[in-house]
Amino acid sequence: MKDNTSWYCFCFSRKLCLLSVLFLTETLVAIKLPPNLTFPALIAFGDSIVDTGNNNNVKTVVKCDFQPYGINFQGGVPTGRFCDGRVPPDLIAEELGIKSVVPAYLDPNLKTEDLLTGVSFASGGSGYDPLTPKLVAVISLEDQLKYFEEYIEKVKNIVGEERKGFILANSLFLLVAGSDDIANTYYVLRARPHYDVDSYTTLMVNSASDFVNKLYGYGVRRIAVFGAPPLGCVPSQRTVGGGLLRECAEYYNEAAKLFNSKISTKLDLMHKTLPGIKPAYINIYDPLLDIIQSPAKYGNTLQFVFKSLVQDCCL
């Protein structure tokens, strides 16, 4: 059973790895980094897109610490990344000149110097809805913040209060979540029966803004919040809701768009009301949907990848 499961996961993960470049591009455009500005560290919170191995140390079924995950990573071994190579935090950190690999905070081999240049607190399967991580026994955003508080104390003990404050204020923070809320908690499991799509996406946005507010309270200022992708077009949702032709399930996409609209508006408001904060909304939905709908525009490799996404993958 595990062999079959790992193949289906790998089939899906290869596409996520290729799309890491998209996450990189959209992030760099959104943060509008001046040529003379650098980030001392990159720190990530959220779900599987930015989990670099924390779930290895959690008792959950949501794991990817087995082959063929990691075959294109350094040494060709699985690291707990939901990909066969590096994931968005790694690529973004490298592009910003920080480092080529962002380790998981719960990695038992984590080094002191890694704390100063950034780690990931993310946990695959987590979400903005507090119920989402409970359903699969992964690390909630609330608990990710608790680990972050622990991290802050460690950094202060290493470099002192002043440098700690500088790192928090000038590093790039990534927040990536929401996909598991919409796709799994709301639609597949129907775990929030008393919510319609509008009220559920409002719940998500309120949770996201509360999280950003808490980061701000710790002294964080540069925060990139990723929108939801076109969830109705990923393999699992095509299978579940796309009919015999496995087309994109539009009601998933509509929920993603509604969330994106609300979180973008909320971030604009926070930018106006919280002194010094520099939030950036990262639009993944539109460019990714365009790649899915018109892969030929992006070359033969992506055309093949997204053709196989529809025909071959059944995750």
C-alpha positions, 0 to 999 in steps of 0.5 A: 500500500505504501508503495502505491501511495508514494507513487501517487504522492510523487506524481503530484509532488513533481509538479509542485517542485516545478512550480517552486519557480513560480512561487519564487518569481511572484514573491520577488515581484511582490516584495519589491526589494530595493537593490541596496537592501538585504534580508538577514534571514528567511522564516516560514510558517504554514503548510506543506508548501513551506514545510522543510521537514518538521513533520518528520518529528510529528506523529502524523500520517502526513509525511514524506520521509520516504522515497521517491521524495528527495531524489533530486535533493542534495544526496538524493535522500528524503528530507521531509520536504513535500517534493523531490527537490527543494521547496519555495523557501529554499529557492527564495532564500538562495535568490535573496543571497541568504542560503540555499537550504532552509532547515526545519526548526524541529530538525534534530541536527539544526545548527546555531548558525541556521537560527540566525539565517532562518528556519521553517516552522511549517507543517504539512497539512496545517491551515488557518482553520484551527480544526484543520491541523487537528484532523491530521495531527500536525502542527497548528499555526498557534503551535508554530507561533509557540515554537517561534517564541522559543526561537526568539529567545534562542536568537536573543541568547546568541546575539543579544537583544539589539541584533535579535530585534534587527533580525526580526524587523528586517528578515523576510517572513513567509506565510503559506496556508489555506489549501488544506482548509478549503480542499480538505476540511471544508469540502472533502471532510465537510467538517464545518457544516454550519459554514457556507463558503463566504463565512468559512473564508472569513474565518480563514482570513480572520485567523490569517490576520490574527497571525500576522498581527501576532508576528507584528507584535513580536517585531516582525515587519516584512511578511509575504502572505501567499494566496490560495492556488486554483485548488479545483485544478489539482489532481485530487480535486479533479478526481473528486469533483471534476466529473468523468473528464476530470476537469477543474472543479470550479467550486473549489476555485471560487472558494480560493478566489474568494479567500484571496480577495478577502486576504488581499483587502485585509493586508491592504488595511493592515498596511495602512493601520500598523506603523512600519509593517510591510505586508505583501500579498503573493498572487499564485492563483492567476499565473498558475491557472494560466499555466494550467489552461495554456501550458503550451505558452510556457514551453514543452516541459510544462505542457507535458507536465500539466498534460500528465497531471490530468491524465496520469496522476490520481492523487 
